[in-house]
Amino acid sequence: MATYRPGIVIAGVLFCFYAFSTQIASAGILHVRPDATGDASGSDWENASTSISAALEVASYGDEIWVAAGTYQDNVELKPGIPLLGGFTGNETLVEERDWARNETSIQAEQKDQPTVQGADEALIDGFTISGSEYAGLLCDSASPLIQNCTISNNIRGSGYSSGILCNGTAAPQLTNCMITRNFAYESTLLCQDASSPNLINCIIMENEGIAGAAITCDDTSKPVLQNCIIMRNVSSTNGTVYCKGDSFLTLINCTMVWNYGDTRASGVQCQDSASLSAVNCIFWDLPGIDADNDNEKISVTWSNIRGGFEGIGNIDAEPGFMESWTVLGFDLRLIENSPCVDAGNPDSKWNDSDLPPGQGGARCDMGAYGGPLNHAWINPEDTGIDKWLRH
């Protein structure tokens, strides 16, 4: 895989960088390819830029940036109204021809003490691997970008807070079909601070490590929402894999938590201080699944399967019956036909499974990540990317 290493890194050649970046024509589509040898205008693949940041610098609202597979050493600041799309081979003429699952397009932090990608309102990044930062893979500082089909991995922060995703201020990013994996942080892989409210749909958070809340930490007045997500095989030294504190409010809908590990406290969800939790149609199969006060009116868990039990309408405590538990070959957390979680979610029709499969049984909502009204968004077995999501 080709690797791009920027040659312009010192102040003495800043003028040269400016001259280079102004060569890129502002057009409907700007092309980026790591091995391009043309005029760097970005007008087509032959004359593509070799720098994502350089293309963003001259792009105008409404432009698209198409990025060919390869590794780019860069720190990228997204811009409003400019979709950044990875997964091209470098000869496509239609965006539908790209394949982000096969054509890995990687952004690795050039400046390690800076985020690999910094979000912006009305921005989209789709089809990238984001890695290599010692600050945060993705920073959303009062910014609300859309992040789709991305892998956020191998970001390490030995001190401070988050390594994978850091949400501050009023940030409200939406992540869909993303993998957040193999990050290490002092506190958490996904840290929600201030009044941030990230929304994660059909995402997998797995194999991350942290001192507290290895997968997610919710603090201050943050209000994250996770729907149809899988949280698995994360390791926390203290506190829960998902750790809620302050006046935060975490919402979990049709999520599956399993095979997480905590040394001294809950390996599942832990709520402290005045934190609130609302969970419905979920599977919490860690031990214990939830560490919170049953009598706390701010904690509502219903129609869910909780290892060790938890008081709430429709809750059960039974072996979930996954299709395939963790092995060296991978995993499949869809439910077997006779699972006690099939047709066991909230019976209100608004929660019904959208698609059968991945839902099982009848239309009534299944517990876990493959049930409910958004279960159609999971990649189905006919798609080339199936291994990325079901059998990592």
N, C-alpha and C positions, 0 to 999 in steps of 0.2 A: 504494500500500500504506500502510495507516495506521501512524502512528508514535506510540509511547507515550513521553512524557517525564515522569518523576516530578516532581511539584511540591513534594514534601516532602524537602528536602535540608539543612536547617539544624537545629541543636540546639534552637532556640527553638520548634520545632513538633513535637518528639518526642512530646508528649502527644497531639497531634492524630493522628499516625501510629498510636499505640497504639489510640486510639479507633476509627480507621478499620479497623484489622486485626481487631479483635474483632467487627466486624460480620459477618465471614465465618463462616457456619455450618459446623461440622465435620460433613460428610456423606459418603456413599459416593463422590459425584462432586462436585468443585469445578470451576467453569467460570471461564476467564480469557479476556477479549476486549478488545482495545485501545480500542475505541470504545464500550464499554458505558456506559449512562447510568442504570442502575437503582440498586438499593440496595447494590450491591457485596457482597452476601452470598455470591455464588458458587453459589447454589442452582440457577440455570438460566442460559441464555445471556443472557436479557434483564437479569438481575441479576448478571452476571458481575463478578468483580474485574477491574481493569485492570492488576494487578501480579502477576507470577509469584511473587515473593518473599513478598508479602502472603498469597497463597494457601498457600504452603508453611508459613508461620509458624503457621497455625492448623490445618493438615491433621493428621490422626491416622493412625497406622499402619494400613494397609489401604485408605485412601482413594486415589482417583485424581484427578489434576488434568488436565483437558482444556483445551488452549490453542488458541485460534483463530489463524488466519494473521494476520501483521502483524509489526511490529518493536517489540521491547521493550528499552528502555534499562534494564539491570539487571545485578547481580552475584548469581548464583543459587547458593545452597548446597543441594544435594540432601539429602533426609532418608531414613533407612531405611524401607523398606516402603511408599514412596509413589511410584508410577509417575507420571512427568511426560511427557505425551503431546502432541505438536504435530501440526499438519496438518489441523485442523478448519476448516470454513468459518464455523461459528458457529450452525448449526441442527441438528446431528446429535443423534440420540437413541441411537445404537449406535456403539460404538468402531470397528466394522468399516466404518462409513461414511466415516471420515476418509481423506484422500489426502495423505500428507506430501510426495509427489513434486510435486504440483500446487500445494498450499497452503503456500507457504514461511512458516515460522514462525521468526523470527530473534531471538536474544538477543545484543545488543551491549553490551559492557562499559560500565557507567556510570562506575565508578571504574577508570580505565585501568591503574592500578598494581596492580590485583587481578585474579585469574582471573575470566574470564567465568562459568565454571561450576566449582564445587568438588564433588568426588565424595563419596559416603558408602557404607558397606557396605549391602547389600540395597536399593540404590536403582537406579532405572531412568530413563533419559532417552531418548526415542524420537521422532524426526521433527523435529529442530531444526537451524538453522544457528547456529553458535557463533563469534562473531567480536569484534574490536575491542579485545582486551586487549593491553597492553604488558608483561604478566607471563606469562600462559599462557592459552590458550583454555580448556583443561581441566586442572585440578589434581587429582591423586589422591595425597593425602598419607596413606599407609598405609590407603587406602580402596579398595574393590573394587566399584565400580558396574558396571551393564550399560549400554552405550551402543549404541543401534541406530538405523540409518537417519538418521544425523546427518552434517552437513558442518561441519568445523572449518576455518575459513578466515580469512585476512586478520587474523591476529594477528601483531604485530611486537614483537620484543624486541631493541633495539639494543645492549644490554649484558647480561651474565649468561648464561643458558643457553637453555632451551627457549622456544619461542613457541606451538606448537600444543598439545602434551600433555606434561605433566611428571608423572612417576611417581617418588615417593619412598618410603622406608621399605619396608614390606611390601605396597605397593599391588599389586593383581592385577585391574585392570579388564578387562572383555571388551568389545571393539568388534566389531560385526557390521554389514556393509553400510554402512560409513561412508566418506566422502570427506574426506581431509585434504589441503588444497590452498592454495597461495598464502600461506603463512606465511613469515615471515623471522625468523631467530634468529641470535644470535652463534654458537651451537653447532649446535643441531639442532631439527627440528620435533617429533620424538618423542624425548624424553630419558628413558632408563631408568636410575635411580640406585639405590644401596643394594641391598636385596634384592627390589626390585620385579620383578613377573613378568606384565606385560600380555599379553593374548591377543587377536590380531587375526584375524578371519575374513572373507573376501570384502570386503576394504577396498582402496581405491585411495589411494596416497600420491603426489601428483604436483604438479609446478610449485612446489616449495618451495625456498627459498634459505637457505644457512647457511655459516658459516666452515668448519665441519668436520661431517661426517655430516649433510648437509642434510635427509635423510629420517629417519634413525634413528641415535642414538648409544646404545650399551650400555656402561655403566660399572659399577665396583664388582663386586658379585656378582649383578647383575640377570640374569634369565632370560626374556627376551621370546620369545613364540612367534607366528609369522605363518603362516597357512595360507590358500591360495588368495587371495593378495593380489597386487596390481600396484603396482610402484614405478617411476615413470617421470618423465622430464623435470624432475628435480631438479638443482640446481646447487650444488656445494660448492667453496669457494675452496681448501681444503686437505683432505687425507684423503678417504676414500671417501664415496660417497652414503650407504652404511650403514657405520658406523664402530664397531668392537668393540674395547674396551680393558679394562684392569684384569683382573679374574677373571670377567668376564661370560660368559654362555653363550647364544648366539642360535640358535634353531631356525627353519628355513625349510622349509615343506612345500608343494609345488605352487605356488610363487610365480614371478612373471615380473618381471625387472628389465631395463629397456631405455630408451635415449635419455636416460640421465643423464650429467651432465658434471662433471668435476673438473679443476681447473686444474693441480695439481702432483702428485697421486697418483691412485690408482685411482678411476674413476668408478663402479665397482660396489661390491663388499663388500671392506672392508679390516679385517684383524685384526692387532692389536698386543698387546704385553705377554703376559699369560697367558690371553688371551681364547680362548673355544672357539666353534666353529661346526659345526652339524649341518644339512646341507641335502640334501633328497631330492626328486626329480621336479621340479626347478626349471629355469628358463631364465634365464641370466645373460648378456644380450647387450649389455653395455657393454664398454669397452676400457680395461684388462682387466676381465674379468668378476669375478675374485676376486684379491685381492692378499694372499696368505698363504703360509706355508711349507708346501710339499707334504709335507715330512717331519714336520711337527708332528702328533703323535698327537691333539691337541685339535681338529684340523680334519678333518671328515669330509664330503665332498661326493660323492654317489653318484647314479646314474641321472638325470643332469642334463646340460643343454646349456650349455657355458661357452665364450664367445668367447675365443679364445686358448688354450683347452684347460686342463684341470686333472685331475691323476691321481685316479682313483677308479673303483670298479666301475660299469660301465654308462654312463660319461660319454661325451659326444660333443662335437664342435665343428663345427656345421653351421648354415647359414642357417635360422632357425626356421620361416619360412613362415607369417607372420601373415596373416589375411584382409585386413586393411587397415592399412598403415603410417600414420604420422602425416601428416595433411594438414590444410588449413584447415577441413575439414569434420569432423574428429575422427579416431577410430582404432577399430580392432576387433582385439583381440589374441587372438581365437580362432584356432585353427589351420586351415589349408587341409587338404583330404583327404590330399594326398601329402606333408605336412610330415614331416621326419625325426623330429619330436617325438611324432608320433601312435603310440600303442601302444609307446612306447619307455621308459616309466617302470618302476619296480620291478615285476617280474612276479609277485610275491606277490599273491594274490587280495585280500588285505586292503587293497591300494592301488587296486583296480579303480575305474574311473570309475563314479560313481553314476548319471549320466544321459547319454544320447546323443540329441540334443546337450545341452549344449555340447561334450561329448567327441566325438571322431571315431573312426572305425575300429571296432575291437572293444571288448570290455570292459576289456582291459588298460589300465592307467593311462597317460594322456597326460602328457607333461611340461608344466609351466606352470600358469597360474592357472585354466584351464578343464578340468583333469583331476583325477582322484582322487575319493575318497569324499565330499568335500564340494562337488563341482562343481554339485550340484543347487541349492545355496543362491543361486547367481547369478540375478538377475532375468532371466526369459526374454523372448523377443521379443513375447510376447502382452501383457506388462504395460505400463502407461502410463509407468513409470519407466525404460524401456530406455535412453533417451538419456542419463540421468544416469550410467549405469554403463558402457555399451559405447562411446558416442560423445560423450564429454564435450566 
